[in-house]
Amino acid sequence: EAIDRRILSALKAMLMQGVCPCEEVLEIVRSRRTLFWYGDFENLYEAIGHAASLMSLRLAFRPTVSSLESGFENYTGEWHRIDFHYRKFVYHFRHAEHPEVLKKLLPFVEGRYVTFLRELGDAWQSAVDAMESWRIGGVTMQREFYDRFVAPAVSDDQKKVYVIISDALRYEAGVELARRLAAQNRLEVETSA
C-alpha cells in the first residue's frame, strides 16, 4: 500500500512539472491495473491517467478556427477528447479512495482545462463574428433532422430506431455513450453532432 501511495505521488509530480511524460505515466497506470493494491487506489490511478491524457492533448492543441467548418471538424474529430478526459478526471478524483494524494493536482488540471476553454472560445468567437448565416456547411440543421435521419429508417417496418437528442448532453459524452452501446454487439450506433 505504501508503494502505491509513493507511485501515485511520483506520477502526480511528473504531471505537475509541466513537461508531461504522458505516455510514460499512462504506461505506469496500465501496468498497475493487474497488481494487488490497484483496487484500493483505482480511482486515483484512473484520475492520473485521464490527467495525463488531457495534458498530452492540451500540449498538442492549436486553437485555430479558420472557418466554422474547420472548427466543427476539429472539435468533433479531436478537441472533444480534452473535454472527455477532464470529465473523467473529475469523476475519478471525486470518487477517489484517498483524494488527499491528488489534492494539488486538481487545481493544476482545472487551470489547464480552463485555459483550453478560453482559447477555444476565443477562436470560435472569431469564426462566429465572420459568419454571414447561421449554418455550417455539411452539418444537418435541427429542423432537417427527422427527414434526413429518422424518416428513411422508419420507412422499413422491420427496423427500430432509437434517437437520443439532448441539448445538455455534451458531444464527448454522446461519443462515449455511442461507444458503450456499440460494445454490446447487438446495435448499430452512429454519432452525429
C-alpha positions, 0 to 999 in steps of 0.5 A: 500500500505504501508503494502505491501511495509513493507511485501515485505521488511520483506520477502526480509530480511528473504531471505537475512539472509541466513537461508531461511524460504522458505516455510514460505515466499512462504506461505506469497506470496500465501496468498497475491495473493487474497488481494487488493494491490497484483496487484500493487506489483505482480511482486515483490511478484512473484520475492520473491517467485521464490527467495525463491524457488531457495534458498530452492533448492540451500540449498538442492543441492549436486553437485555430478556427479558420472557418466554422467548418474547420472548427466543427471538424476539429472539435468533433474529430479531436478537441472533444477528447480534452473535454472527455478526459477532464470529465473523467478526471473529475469523476475519478478524483471525486470518487477517489479512495484517498483524494488527499494524494491528488489534492494539488493536482486538481487545481493544476488540471482545472487551470489547464482545462480552463485555459483550453476553454478560453482559447477555444472560445476565443477562436470560435468567437472569431469564426462566429463574428465572420459568419454571414448565416447561421449554418455550417456547411455539411452539418444537418440543421435541427429542423432537417433532422427527422427527414434526413435521419429518422424518416428513411429508417422508419420507412422499413417496418422491420427496423427500430430506431432509437434517437437520443437528442439532448441539448445538455448532453455534451458531444464527448459524452454522446461519443462515449455513450455511442461507444458503450452501446456499440460494445454490446454487439447487438446495435448499430450506433452512429454519432452525429453532432 
